Amino acid sequence: MQKMYSKTSRLEHVNKNMVPKEETIKFLLDYSKALSVIDYNKLKFEALLN
């Protein structure tokens, strides 16, 4: 299994169907910008700031 993940992928081996759409990338980036994680003692609180 290590051999499968140790190789760098080349452009000709990348499956074209696996490339995400621009909308998906934008959604994930916007979500990560709006997500706030607050550590209080041993608790974690997640809040969406929108």
Secondary structure, DSSP 8 states (H G I E B T S, - for coil): -HHHHHS---GGGS-GGGS--HHHHHHHHHHHHHEEEEEETTEEEEEE--
